[in-house]
């Protein structure tokens, strides 16, 4: 968020997708899982179909309201990272509903809260 506030150039990947997850929501769900004392492997993510990094960045910039921040669209290959990354890292919670927990809220609502919280603190 700080880089958006400063109006810095931001590189955003347009060909890789993930499911953004707000740490506050993740922590709450981990607590619920611990209280239920159930075993297993859980993919804990905010709900929604996922998003590419470019769209996520543009939504964050819009929420912050700094139109001077420049989003530079890049491909995954253009970053020339030393380790390969998957193009599709979207996850979905499958087991939590089976044990009686509701889906987490959608990632866009979580992003909105994250931005609001950031500005209340600073």
C-alpha positions as CSV (number, residue, x, y, z in Angstrom):
1,X,0.0,0.0,0.0
2,X,2.9,2.3,0.7
3,X,4.1,2.1,-2.8
4,X,0.6,3.0,-4.1
5,X,0.5,6.0,-1.8
6,X,3.8,7.2,-3.1
7,X,2.6,6.9,-6.7
8,X,5.4,4.5,-7.6
9,X,5.4,2.3,-10.7
10,X,4.1,-1.1,-9.9
11,X,4.7,-4.2,-12.0
12,X,1.7,-6.5,-12.2
13,X,1.7,-10.0,-13.8
14,X,-1.3,-10.5,-16.1
15,X,-0.9,-14.2,-16.9
16,X,-0.7,-15.8,-13.4
17,X,-3.7,-16.3,-11.2
18,X,-4.2,-16.9,-7.5
19,X,-6.7,-16.6,-4.7
20,X,-5.9,-13.7,-2.5
21,X,-6.3,-14.4,1.2
22,X,-6.5,-11.7,3.9
23,X,-4.2,-12.7,6.9
24,X,-7.0,-11.7,9.4
25,X,-9.4,-14.1,7.8
26,X,-6.8,-16.8,7.6
27,X,-6.0,-16.4,11.3
28,X,-9.6,-16.6,12.3
29,X,-10.2,-19.7,10.2
30,X,-7.1,-21.4,11.7
31,X,-8.4,-20.7,15.1
32,X,-11.8,-22.3,14.2
33,X,-10.0,-25.3,12.8
34,X,-7.9,-25.7,16.0
35,X,-11.0,-25.4,18.2
36,X,-12.7,-28.1,16.2
37,X,-9.6,-30.2,16.7
38,X,-9.9,-31.9,13.3
39,X,-7.1,-33.4,11.3
40,X,-6.4,-33.1,7.7
41,X,-5.0,-30.6,5.1
42,X,-7.0,-27.5,4.5
43,X,-6.6,-24.9,1.7
44,X,-7.8,-21.8,3.5
45,X,-8.4,-18.9,1.1
46,X,-11.0,-16.2,0.7
47,X,-13.7,-17.2,-1.6
48,X,-14.2,-16.1,-5.2
49,X,-12.9,-17.3,-8.6
50,X,-9.4,-16.0,-8.1
51,X,-7.8,-13.2,-9.9
52,X,-4.6,-12.3,-11.8
53,X,-2.1,-10.1,-10.2
54,X,-2.8,-7.2,-12.6
55,X,-6.5,-7.1,-11.7
56,X,-5.7,-7.4,-8.0
57,X,-3.2,-4.5,-8.2
58,X,-5.6,-2.3,-10.2
59,X,-8.4,-2.9,-7.6
60,X,-5.9,-2.0,-4.7
61,X,-4.8,1.2,-6.5
62,X,-8.5,2.2,-7.1
63,X,-9.3,1.6,-3.4
64,X,-6.4,3.6,-2.3
65,X,-7.4,6.3,-4.7
66,X,-4.0,7.4,-5.9
67,X,-4.4,7.7,-9.6
68,X,-0.8,8.7,-10.0
69,X,0.4,5.1,-9.3
70,X,1.3,3.5,-12.6
71,X,0.5,-0.1,-13.1
72,X,3.0,-1.7,-15.6
73,X,1.6,-4.9,-17.0
74,X,4.2,-7.7,-17.4
75,X,4.1,-11.4,-18.2
76,X,5.5,-14.0,-15.8
77,X,8.3,-14.8,-18.3
78,X,9.3,-11.1,-18.5
79,X,10.3,-11.1,-14.8
80,X,12.9,-13.8,-15.5
81,X,12.6,-15.3,-12.0
82,X,15.1,-18.0,-11.0
83,X,12.3,-20.4,-10.0
84,X,9.4,-21.4,-12.2
85,X,6.0,-20.4,-10.8
86,X,2.6,-22.0,-11.7
87,X,0.3,-19.9,-13.9
88,X,-2.7,-21.0,-11.9
89,X,-2.3,-21.0,-8.1
90,X,-6.0,-20.6,-7.4
91,X,-7.2,-22.7,-4.4
92,X,-10.6,-23.4,-3.0
93,X,-11.6,-24.6,0.5
94,X,-13.2,-28.0,0.0
95,X,-13.2,-29.6,3.5
96,X,-14.2,-26.6,5.7
97,X,-17.9,-26.7,4.6
98,X,-18.0,-30.5,5.3
99,X,-17.0,-29.9,8.9
100,X,-19.6,-27.1,9.3
101,X,-17.7,-24.0,8.7
102,X,-19.0,-21.4,6.2
103,X,-16.8,-20.2,3.3
104,X,-14.6,-17.2,4.0
105,X,-15.9,-13.9,2.5
106,X,-14.8,-13.0,-1.0
107,X,-11.3,-11.7,-1.6
108,X,-12.6,-8.4,-2.9
109,X,-14.4,-7.6,0.4
110,X,-11.3,-8.6,2.3
111,X,-9.1,-6.3,0.1
112,X,-11.5,-3.4,0.8
113,X,-11.3,-4.0,4.6
114,X,-7.5,-4.4,4.4
115,X,-7.2,-1.0,2.7
116,X,-9.6,0.7,5.1
117,X,-7.7,-0.8,8.1
118,X,-4.4,0.3,6.7
119,X,-5.6,3.9,6.4
120,X,-7.1,3.9,9.9
121,X,-3.8,2.8,11.4
122,X,-1.6,5.2,9.5
